[in-house]
Amino acid sequence: MNLLEAAKSGFLVCILGCIFIYASIHLRNTVPKAESEQKIFSELAECGFYPDELCSALFEGKDAAPQIGQLCQQVLPRKGKITCVQTPCNCSAVQEKLHFITSPLSEEEGNFSLAYIITIHKELDMFIKLLRAIYVPQNVYCIHIDEKSSKDYKRAVQTLANCFENIFIASKRETVVYAGFSRLQADINCMKDLIHSKTQWNYVINLCGQDYPIKTNKELILYIKTKWNGKNITPGIVQPSYMKHRTNISYKEYVHLEKSYVHPTKNIKSEPPHNLTIYFGSAYYVLTRKFVEFTLTDVRAKDLLQWSRDTYSPDEHYWVTLNRLPDAPGATPDARWEGNIRAIKWRDQEGKAHNGCKGHYVRDICVYGLGDLKWIIDAPHLFANKFEPGTYPLAMECLERQHRLKVLQQAEVPLEPHWHLQEYSLLNMMPKTN
């Protein structure tokens, strides 16, 4: 059998296999959507590719199922996968194999540094995807690892951070409890470290491990400069009556091996210090360096922090309350929900702000599936939340490819080969015949 006949035979076998997969999608109605998608696309991941035509169709809002039938390709080894973040290895290899951007992509970006606070506790793969998407050498990154995380996870993140001068682990780490004061304290710990960083950053942005950028670094800077011009971004309003229970009574954090949580007590809290008006808003922010210095030194900020220790989800009132003080650096006293920091599909906003979650909900927040991709890239926001690559691997892969392509298209410097993520095209991979 010559090479051409062998290629044709292999391609025929692949077609038959794809038909079987395609039929399974329609016949296995008893399999939950997320489970079936995860199985199919994890199999594709093992082959090491996601054709770009499929991603393009998803970004246009088309149904993914008809595209599955086209995924009849020769099996390729997964390139660029690296495991040495878990053991000591050559840092140059880490940077290249993980496709990190290693120089400023424009003069404007090189002269405007951002600081990032990233709080994580699991899913190393997702953390790496997020970090390399937002990484540029002129920025600085503080990583807060939950104390509950495993030793292996902490060691892997530390090994990765050791390969970059501008990435470091928070000097003080918290056992983070959802909706607890520990989550706010984690950010403050990083802020204290960042203030002493040799990088003279302009703004700080906080992220969690399930976030991913929609905008490029260049677009972020343009948005900050043109829309805010030295102002802080803390979306929020005066605390509504239905949210007052969060600060009217005392809450306590409980940390257990199986589950950690915040639970209300019967104790009534005192009035806020300094007669402050409490606001309610997003836990996510974009803050100026001067405002960060203010929050770490001003007596009102310190007293509000102490008062907030036994409140529910204090990060959703602390930043926005301080940023409404007229004399705070970069304050926006009259702002409301402006800012577009996070694209989030809340369950109670179905039919209003979005057309429903195509993945599944966790704590009333959508974990994005394939059908959410068009909504995400059309959103005006800076980042999107939340993602689970283990559940919806193709959604994450497509978004990652789209983001990196945009980053490189906007670059004003010669591109390094390792900055490119892998690209696979159906047209380029079909067997050719004479």
N, C-alpha and C positions, 0 to 999 in steps of 0.2 A: 504494500500500500504506500503510495507516494505521499509527500507532505500535504499536498492540496486535498487529496481524498481523506486523509486523517483529520485535517481541519474541518472539512465538511461533516464528517461523521461526529466529531466532537460537538460541533455546533448543533447538529440534529438532536443529539442526546440532551444538550442544554435546553433546547426549545421544548422538548418533551417534559423536562423537569420543571420548566417555567409554567407550562400549561397546567401541570399538576398543582403548583403553588397557587396559580391564578384561580383555578377551580376551587381550591380549598377555601379561599377567601369568601366565596359566595355560598359554599355548601355548609360550612361549619357555623351555622347561625347560633349554636349553643355556646360558642366560645365568646367571652366578653371582648369588646372591641380592643381595649388596651392590651389585653393578653395576646390576641391574635396578631396585632400589629407588632408587638414587641418580639414575638417569636419569628415572624417573617423577616423583620429588619435586622434582628440579631444574626440571623442566618446570612443575610447580605453582608453584614459587617465582617463575618468570618471570612467571606470571600475577599474583603479588603477594598470595596468600592461602593460608591453611590453615584450612579450616572447623573450628570449635570442636567440632562433633559428632564429627569423626574423632578429635581429640585425646582427647575424653572416652572414646570406645570403647577407645582404646589404653590409657588409664590403668586401665580396668576389666579389662584383660587379654584383650580380644576380638581376633580376627583382623582385621588391617587390610584384607585383600583385599576382603571384601564392602563395606567402606566406600568403596573407590575408585570403585565404580560410581555413588556419589552425588555425586561431585565435578564435577557438571555446572553450572558457574556462568558468569555473564558475566565476561569477562576484565577484571580491575581493575588499574589501575596500582599498582606497588609504592610505598606511602607510607612516609615516615619514613626512607627510605634516604638516606644522606648521604655524600659523598665528600670533604668539605672537611677531614677529618682529615689528608689528604695534601697540602693546600695551606693557606696562611693564610686564616682566615675568622673570622667573628663568633663569639665563644665562647658567647654566649647562644643562637645558632642551634644550635651543637653540642650543648649541654646539652638543648635542647628537642627537636630532631630525633632525638637518640639516647635520649630518654626517661629521663634521669637524675633520680633523686630529689634534690630541691634543698633540703630542710629536714628536721629530725628528725621522725619520725613519732609519737613519744610522748615524754613527759617522762622516763621511765625510760631510754629509748635515748639521749636527749640528754645524760644524766648519766653514761653509761658508754661510753667510747670504745674501739674496737678498732683495732689496727694490723695491716696486712696486708703480707706480702711475697709478691710475685707474680713468678715467674721465667718468662720467655717467650723464644721464639726465632722463631716463625712464626705464621701464621694470624691476621691482624689482626681479622677478623670475629669469631672465637671469643674473642679477648681482650676485645673491646668488649662482647660478650654477658656474659662473666664479670664484667667490671668494673662494668657498670651494674647487675648483679644484686646485688652486694655493696656498692655505693656508697651512702653517706650522708655528709652534710657534716661530722658530728662525728667521723668516723673519719679515719685517715691511711693512705696507701698508698705503699709503696716498690716501684717496678717495676724488676726487674733484667732487662735485655735482653742476651741472649747476644752476645758480641763477634762471633760468626760470622754473625749476622743481617745482612741486606742493609742498605745505607745508606737505601734508600727505606723499609724497615720501621722502622728506628730513627727516621727523620725523622717518620714518621706517628705513632708512639707518643709522641714528644716533643711534637708539635703538640697532640695530645689532652691530654697531661699539663699543658701550659701553660695550659689553660683551667680548671684547678682548683687552688686554693691548697693543698689537702691531698693532692695526687698529685704525686709527684716520681720522677725516674729515679735509680737508685743512683749515688752519686758515683764508685764504683769498680766496674768491670764485668769479668767473667771470661769466658774462652772455655770454655764448659761442656762437659764430656765425661760421657756417661752412666755412672753408677756411679763417677765419679771424685771426687777431693777438691774440684775446682772447683765442684761442685754445692753442697757444704757451705759453701765459702768465699763463694759468692754470697749465701746467707742471712745469713752473718755480716757481710758488707759492708753489707747493708740494715739489720741490727740496729744497727750503729754509727751509721748515719744517723738511724735512728728514735729512738735515745736522745737525740739533740740536737733532735728535732722540738719545736716549740712546743705541739703537741697532747699533753696528758698522758693517754696511752692506758693502759688497764688490762691488756690481754692482747694478744699478737701471735699471728697465725695465718699459716702459710705455705701458699701455693697454687702450682700450676703452670698453664700455659696451657690444659690440657685438663681442668681441674676445673670443676665447677659446683655451686652450693649447693642442698641439699635443704631446709634450714631457712632461715627469714627472719632478719634481723638481730635482731629481737625475740626469736625463739625461741632463737637462739644465746646471747644474754645470759641468758635465763632458765635455759638448760641449764648455763651456766658458774656462775651464782650458786647454783643449787639443788643441783647434783650435785657441784661441785668446790670452790666457796667459798674461793678464794685458792690452790688447788692447781694444779700444772701437769698437763697431759694429754700423756703420752708412752707410748703402748701398747708393751709389750715384756716380754721375759723374759731370764733369764740366758742368755748366748750358748750355743746348743746345739752339740754336738760337730760336727754336720755343717755348721756355719757358721764353725768356727774357722779354716778356710783363708783367710777374708777378712782376718784380722788376724795370722795366724802367719807369713805370707810377705809380701814387699814387692811392691807393684804400681806400675806406671808408666803415666801418661797419654800417649797418642800423638795428636797433632792433625794431621790432613791435610785437604786441600781436599775429597777425596771422602768420607772417613770418619774419625771420631774414636773412639777406644776405649781401654779400660783393659786392660793385659796383665800377667800375673804374671811376676815375675823368679825367679831361683833363690836370692835372698837371704832368709835367715831373720830375722824381726824380733825385736827385744828385747822383754822383758816390759813390760806397760803401766806407765806412771809411777805413782808413789805407791801401788803395789800395788793399783790399781783393779780391781774386778771388771767385766769387759766384758759389757754387755747387748746384746741384739739386738731390734730393734723397728721401728716405723714411722718413716719419714723425715718424716712429717707430725706437727705438734704444735700445742698451744695453750699458750702460756707466759706467765707473769706478767712484768710489767715488772721486778720485783726479781730474778727468776731470770735474765732477759736481762742485767741489769747484773752479776750474779754470773758468768755465763759469759764476760763480756768482761774481768773483772778478777781472778778467783780464779786462783791459781797452778796448781791442779790442772786447771782448765779449760783454761788456756793450754798446759800441758804435754801434756794429752791431745790437744788440737788439733794440736800439733806432731807428736806420735807418730802421729796418724791420717793424716798427709799421704800416706803411701804404702800405705794400706789400701784394700780394695775396698768401695765404697759406704759411706763413713764416716758419712754422715748417718743411716744405719740403726743406728748404735751410739752416736754421740756424745751426742745429746740424752737418750736414755733412760738411758745410763750416768750422766751428771751428775745427772739427776733422781732417781736411786736413792740419792744421797748423803744421809744423814739430816740434815745441817746445811745443805743447799742450800735457798734460799728457795722455799717452795711444794712441797717434795719429796714424792714418794710412794714411799717405800722398799719397800713391800710390794705395790705395784700389779703387775698382769700385763698382760693385753690390754684392760683396760677403757678406754673412751674414745669409741668409735664416731665417730672423726674422718672416716674415708673408707669409703664403700661401693664396694668393688672386687670384681669377679668374677675370681678367680684360676682359671686352667685346672685346677689340681690340686684345686680345691674343688668341682668339678662333682659334683652328686648329694649333696653334704654341706651346704655353705653356700648353694648356689644351684642353679637348675635348668638351667644351661648358658647360654652366651653366644649371644644372638640376632643379634649383629653379627659381629665377627670378633676374633681374638686378635692382639695385638702384644706381644711379650716376655711371653707367658703372661698378659697382662691383657686383659680384654674391652673392646673399643671398642663402646659400646652401640648397639644397633639398636632398631627399633620395638618388638620383643617384650620388651625389657628395661624398658620404662617403668614398668609396674606394680611390678616388683621394686624399682626405684629409689625411687619415692614411698612405698612401704611400708617402706623401710629406716629404722632409727632413727638413721642417721648424719647428720652435719652437712653433708658434701659427698659428691659422687660423682665417680669417675674411671674411664674416660676417654671423651672425646667427640671426634668428628670431624664437624663440620657439613657439610663437603664430601662426606662419604660417606653420612651419614644425616641429611640436613637436617631432615626432619620430626620426628625424635626430639628434636633440639635445640629446634626451634620450639615443640613442644608443652610440653616441660619449662619453657621460658622463660615461656610464657604462664601456665602453672599457678603458677609461682613468683611472678610479678608480681601475679597476681590475689590470692594469699594475702597478699602484702605489703600491698596496698591495703586488703584486708578487715580487717587487723589495725591499720590506722592510726587514731590518735586525734586527728588534725588534719584540717582541710579539704583535699581532694585537688586538686592542680593538674591541669588537662586533659592536659598533656604527660606526666604520669606513667603514663598508660594506654598499654599496647601496643595495636596494632590488634586488633580482634575481628571475625571474620567468621562469620556463622551461615548455614547452609543455609536455615533458615526465613525469615530476613530477606532473602535474596537471590533466592528463587524468584520468577519473573514472576507478577504477579497478574492474574487475569482476572475479568471481571464476570459 
